[in-house]
Amino acid sequence: MSALDPTALDRTGDWSRFRFGVLGLGIAGFACADALSQVGAQVAAADRGDSDGLRDKATLLEMLDVDVRLGADAALPDDLDVLVVSPGLRPSHPVITAAIARGITVWGEVELAWRLRDPERAAPWLVVTGTNGKTTTTLMLEAMLRADGRHALAAGNIGHSLVQTVMDPEGPEVIAVEIGAPQMPFVSSMSPLASVCLNIAEDHVDHFGSFDEYVRVKSRAYERTQLAAVYNAQDTRTERMVEDADVIEGCRAIGFTLGTPSVSMLGVVEDVLVDRAFIGNRASHAQELATFDDIHPFAPHNVANALAAAALARAYGVAPVAVRDGLRAFEPAGHRIAEAGEVGGVRFVDDSKATNTHAAATSIASYEHVVWIAGGQAKGQSFDDLVARMHPRMRGVVLLGEDRHLIRDALTRLAPHVPVADVADTTPDALDEVVRRALGFAQPGDVVLLAPGCASWDMFRNYGHRGDRFVEAVRRIGG
C-alpha cells in the first residue's frame, strides 16, 4: 500500500495517484471498475468466475487499461490503496479482513458513488432501506417525484447502478436510492437529504454473523442525514436508530404510522393518508395526501410503504397532490403480492419476493385464510415466531427447498393441527406438484400464497425465476 490517503477523495480529486482493486465483476463491480478508469485511477479487478459474460466484461475493461483477472485463482495485487467490494461478499470475507489488517481502505459501490458525484450538479439522495418493502417504497417515491415534475430516478439495489447514475452527465436532479444491508458495511461519507429505515426483522444473519450486527449496519442509513430522518413509529428499533444517529444539525425526526399521526408524523385518519410533519399549522391540522383507493395493490404494508415514500417526497418539497398522483401512477415491481390466477374459486398470489420471515408473515397477514407455500434457503432464520403468530390463518402448508425441514419442525411443535405437504423434488418443475398439493388444501375463497420466507438460490436463479415458474404452474393446472 502507498502512503497516500484516499479518505478525502471526491470527484475533484486526483484519482490517478491511487491504486484501486475491485473485487467481483457483477453489475456493481463492473460499473465501479468502469467509473474508476474514467476518473483516471489505476484499477485492477478480479472475479473468481470465468463465464462468457465475464470474459466480455474483461475485454471491455481491458480496453480502458483495467488489469482484469478471472478464474478460480484470481487475486488482486497487494499494493492497493482502496479495495472496492461486491455486496455479495460477507464483511468477514478473508480478502476483506486481510485488506483491513494491512491498512487498505475498503469501500462498496454506495461509498464510491457518493464520492464520484459531480459537485457542480450533485443530485440529492433520498435513501430507502429496511428489511422489507424497499423496492416498492423506492418506486413509489420515484413516481411521486416525477408526478411533481422532477427529473428523478430510482437507483441502487433496484436495477440502476448508483455509480453509473452519478457518472451520467445527463443524470437526474434527485435520486431515490434503495440500499440493502449488504451494500452498507463500508459506507462512511454518504449524507442523504432524507432517509428511512422501513422496518427491522431477522434477515441476512448468515451474511453478518448476528442480528445485532445486521441492525448496526442498517443504522448507517441515518448517519449524516441532512433534513429528515424518517422512522416507523410501530417499529421501535427504527426510532432508536434515529435517536442514536449522528445527523446534520437541524435534521428532523419524522415518524410514520398506520394509526392517527402525532405532530411531526404522517399517518392515517379513517381511509386517508395525512401529513402532520411538513405543514406550517401541524400542531392543529393535517394535510390530506391520498386515500386507500390510490394504493395498489392494497395491503396494510403497502399503506406503510406509501407513507414512508410520502415522507421522503415531502421532505424534498413535493406537493401534496403529487403524492396522490404518484401513487396512482405507480407500477408495482414483479413478484410482490401479485395476482397469479384463480382456479375453482381459489386465488393464487405470487409474493416470491418475500425472502425472509418478516416479509412472509406480513404477506400472510393480508389474507384471512391461506395455503402457505414456503421454503428454500433459510439464511439462518428461525420460523417459530411466524408460525406462532400466523398459524390461525393457515388452511395448510406446502413446503419445498433445501431448508424446508426447519419450517416443518416449527409447524410440528407450534401448529400440529395445520396439515403439511412436503415436496422433495429440488428442480424448478417441483412447482407443478406444489400447486396441485396446495389446491388440495384450499377451499373456495382461500388464497394460495407463495411467500417462501427463504432465498431461492437452492432451486432457482433468483426470486423472479421462482415466481415466474409458480405463475406458469398455476396456468397449466388451471387450464
C-alpha positions, 0 to 999 in steps of 0.5 A: 500500500502507498502512503497516500490517503484516499479518505478525502477523495471526491470527484475533484480529486486526483484519482490517478495517484491511487491504486484501486482493486475491485473485487467481483465483476457483477453489475456493481463491480463492473460499473465501479471498475468502469467509473474508476478508469474514467476518473483516471485511477489505476484499477485492477479487478478480479472475479473468481468466475470465468463465464462468457459474460465475464470474459466480455466484461474483461475485454471491455475493461481491458480496453480502458487499461483495467488489469482484469483477472478471472478464474478460480485463482484470481487475486488482486495485487497487494499494493492497493490503496482502496479495495472496492467490494461486491455486496455479495461478499460477507464483511468477514470475507478473508480478502476483506479482513486481510485488506483491513489488517494491512491498512487498505481502505475498503469501500462498496459501490454506495461509498464510491458513488457518493464520492464520484458525484459531480459537485457542480450538479450533485443530485440529492439522495433520498435513501430507502432501506429496511428489511422489507418493502424497499423496492416498492417504497423506492418506486413509489417515491420515484413516481411521486417525484416525477408526478411533481415534475422532477427529473428523478430516478430510482437507483441502487439495489433496484436495477440502476447502478448508483455509480453509473447514475452519478457518472451520467452527465445527463443524470437526474436532479434527485435520486431515490436510492434503495440500499440493502444491508449488504451494500452498507458495511463500508459506507462512511461519507454518504449524507442523504437529504432524507432517509428511512429505515422501513422496518427491522426483522431477522434477515441476512444473519448468515451474511453478518454473523448476528442480528445485532450486527445486521441492525448496526449496519442498517443504522448507517442509513441515518448517519449524516442525514441532512433534513429528515430522518424518517422512522416507523413509529410501530417499529421501535428499533427504527426510532432508536436508530434515529435517536442514536444517529449522528445527523446534520444539525437541524435534521428532523425526526419524522415518524410514520404510522398506520394509526392517527399521526402525532405532530411531526408524523404522517399517518392515517385518519379513517381511509386517508393518508395525512401529513402532520410533519411538513405543514406550517399549522401541524400542531392543529391540522393535517394535510390530506395526501391520498386515500386507500383507493390510490394504493395498489395493490392494497395491503396494510404494508403497502399503506406503510410503504406509501407513507414512508415514500410520502415522507421522503417526497415531502421532505424534498418539497413535493406537493401534496397532490403529487403524492396522490398522483404518484401513487396512482401512477405507480407500477408495482415491481414483479413478484410482490403480492401479485395476482397469479390466477384463480382456479375453482374459486381459489386465488393464487398470489405470487409474493416470491419476493418475500425472502425472509420471515418478516416479509412472509408473515406480513404477506400472510397477514393480508389474507384471512385464510391461506395455503402457505407455500414456503421454503428454500434457503433459510439464511439462518432464520428461525420460523417459530415466531411466524408460525406462532403468530400466523398459524390461525390463518393457515388452511395448510402448508406446502413446503419445498427447498433445501431448508424446508425441514426447519419450517416443518419442525416449527409447524410440528411443535407450534401448529400440529393441527395445520396439515403439511405437504412436503415436496422433495423434488429440488428442480424448478418443475417441483412447482407443478406438484406444489400447486396441485398439493396446495389446491388440495388444501384450499377451499373456495375463497382461500388464497394460495400464497407463495411467500417462501420466507427463504432465498431461492438460490437452492432451486432457482436463479433468483426470486423472479425465476421462482415466481415466474415458474409458480405463475406458469404452474398455476396456468397449466393446472388451471387450464 
